[in-house]
Amino acid sequence: MTTIQIAYEVDAAAVARVEALLAEVALRDVNWNGVDFKIERDDFTCIPDTESADAVALLHQINRAIDGQE
């Protein structure tokens, strides 16, 4: 399981976009194939305890989804 923390100030519509993105990533991205993503609300948006290049790229996608760009 991979935990994704989303900031409290992110609205419900943006969280829904992130959930849809993560479902697609788990289905189609070879680096995250079959991963069970868990979203938690926290003070800021991040993927805790993960420093891989794949995680950085995913966090960028998440931020774009929050901003409505994906």
Helices and strands as residue ranges (DSSP letters): E 2-7, H 12-28, E 37-42, H 53-66
